[in-house]
Amino acid sequence: MLFFWKLVCFHILLLDSVVPSIAAKSVEQQLLLTKTNTLSHQSAHRVKNLRPLFLKGSLLSAVPAREDDWKPEVMLPRGCHLVLLRELTLDDTNYYVAVDAQTLISYLIEQNVLDTSFGIAVRESDLPYFQLLVQSKKKPIERINHQGRDQRMVLSLDFCPSNQETELNFLESLPNSFNEVSWIAFLSGRWMESHLQDLHRLRLLDLTDQQKIIFANHSYQHLAFPPFMADLSVDFESDVLRNEEVFLKFGLVPSVFYRFPGLQYNQQRLDSLRQLGYIAISSQAWLAKKQLPVSGSIILLHGNGNERQGINSFQKYLLTHHDKPQLIDLRAGLLQSV
């Protein structure tokens, strides 16, 4: 049998039809529309029958069935290569979660506007998404490749279960230090469920023009002690999918990035992530552990209030370095390395 990841060609449709010209923000800003302006269990979405399409090796192609079926909140760029990762029912409507294999942007799309009956054959090696899956199959990606003179870094914040106050003041002040602010939030399900108002404020930050946030998977349980989710007694795949359900319940589109709690993993966990379509992300600049950032670093802070020393170190770094780093979108940084 041919090894699935290296030799098989995939049928992925090149979307090159004319789509409406209303500009959409980044995918993680294409939030599901809630009926109120505040998050609560009463306004949460009903998620049922979430099923991975990637796990069984079934990569489907997708294109709009009819151009006029598209809604403004699911705008897709021309030339997009869609890979369907999940199917689910949300508030009694059937959806796919898909990723553009060229841009790494994720979408939530109603199934009835897609025609999955045909596509074009595209080799895995030709598309960044699959290249990055291969890169992270033995070890999570720890940094982006940047050879320029300017300091370019990725800012990431983990939101593990916590009883502490969320670092919202720090996050809301980021535009005071940078012309453009892009960062990635690795969210655990238990944190989201216990911090609904803080989650809502993160969503509001993402909807502004001053910040761009990618929302990524950091496990549902996030066990409190080592080896964390690398513990082989944990039903890891169920935990990953359960966290996706929490994302969708509270109006977030899951991205294709995952960070292991405590950065602890094993090959079995990496294999499971890859089968679910995830790119594993780590860090060599965990500031609370006194790992200093350099150009290309993926900076690791905690936004859940558990590691204030990391926030303080980042603020001190900004004060003592006249050439402030440029905080770039993780996806843009990764695309430079493939």
Sequence and secondary structure as in RCSB ss.txt:
>XXXX:A:sequence
MLFFWKLVCFHILLLDSVVPSIAAKSVEQQLLLTKTNTLSHQSAHRVKNLRPLFLKGSLLSAVPAREDDWKPEVM
LPRGCHLVLLRELTLDDTNYYVAVDAQTLISYLIEQNVLDTSFGIAVRESDLPYFQLLVQSKKKPIERINHQGRD
QRMVLSLDFCPSNQETELNFLESLPNSFNEVSWIAFLSGRWMESHLQDLHRLRLLDLTDQQKIIFANHSYQHLAF
PPFMADLSVDFESDVLRNEEVFLKFGLVPSVFYRFPGLQYNQQRLDSLRQLGYIAISSQAWLAKKQLPVSGSIIL
LHGNGNERQGINSFQKYLLTHHDKPQLIDLRAGLLQSV
>XXXX:A:secstr
   HHHH EEEE EE S         GGGS    SSSS  GGG   EEEEEESTTTT     EESSGGG  GGG 
  TTEEEEEEEEEEETTEEEEEEEETTT  EEEEEGGGEE S  EEEEGGGSHHHHHHHHTSSS B B    SSS
 EEEEEEEE S SS   HHHHHHGGGT SSEEEEEEE HHHHHH HHHHHHHHHHHHSSSEEEEEEE  SS  SS
TTGGG TTS HHHHHHHHHHHHHHTT    SEE  GGG   HHHHHHHHHTT EEB  SEEGGGT    TTBEEE
EESSSS HHHHHHHHHHHHH SS  EE  HHHHHHTT 
